[in-house]
């Protein structure tokens, strides 16, 4: 009975949200179009995925802006509010206006959805570009709503959208950029899109981040060498047990002599109590205290990084950090992990034993875990991580 009720509630919510979508669409199309704000040479970029996705995409904004064909265009970005600070600090040189969307509220709050759709419909654009390969239905709804002469998107896959939804939403675009069907690391997927869009080869070889000038970093960091342990992640199945982090931290402090800096989100604050019990030594606790820009400076000055597979290692690679050790259950293997060696030789993943024993079969693993992994990340042991450090760390240490 409960399942039936949940299905009914879900169906009612779906119908209500679709009604709002259609209502806004019809309202905007029948309104006096002459009263709308028009501006010539205006591009709208849409990117609503997570922080790591943005890091692997953002360098192409500069490339687009500097392309002679589009150099005089103003760029407006509709982005995920999760990475607002990052984009407004690092990319304001290339983006004229930002429109931020809380994707969680957009999916759940009908009033917020209505107001957001009204806002994105209020301006006319010459060109809309939605580069995301794994498109979502909600993002495609926004594409439909926007007033634009051209609407360009990726042909995409079925990772985040059902086949019947994609069949409908493909029609919202005036042009779909082709993409290879094989598994591709996400930075290269973005590069593929923009090379096809601009009809030229691009010489960018890796993601990069330039630290913002004149930024005041107010947090205390060790004066000596330190390792950063990032304990956060967007989902619990991607979080390694905090006790395991404590064991690795003890080994690092005893064998390498590095100070320990602990980072994570506000939701990870309670976990620090367990960490302190296991680690039982002094450390710098920055959990819940850092902004995204703060984290860039924490990474840049570090000697080593131990992290769950989340946005943090992508930041580290873009900053050319060394000794990046990443703990992963294999989620999205081939797309977001591991990093190709030609991008960095300092990224060392530690996977679930089921993956570790079969790493030679990269293509097989990519096909198995491209859409996700159900493997338990806590079956990765501290000893596995320590061994990977011993085998790969670039600095000398005492056994």
ZIZI-V932599 format. One record per run of one state. SS is the DSSP state (helix for helix, strand for strand, loop for the rest). FROM is the first residue (numbers start at 0). LEN is the number of residues. Records with the same first field share a line. If there is no record, write none. Layout:
SS: FROM-LEN  FROM-LEN
This chain:
loop: 0-1  30-2  35-1  37-4  47-3  55-3  66-7  90-6  101-1  108-1  120-2  130-6  145-1  154-8  172-2  177-8  198-27  230-5  238-3  255-3  263-2  268-2  279-4  285-6  300-3  308-2  318-5  328-4  333-3  337-9  351-1  356-5  369-7  379-2  392-7
helix: 1-29  32-3  50-5  58-8  80-10  102-6  109-11  136-9  162-10  185-13  235-3  241-14  265-3  270-9  291-9  310-8  352-4  361-8  376-3  381-11
strand: 36-1  41-6  73-7  96-5  122-8  146-8  174-3  225-5  258-5  283-2  303-5  323-5  332-1  336-1  346-5
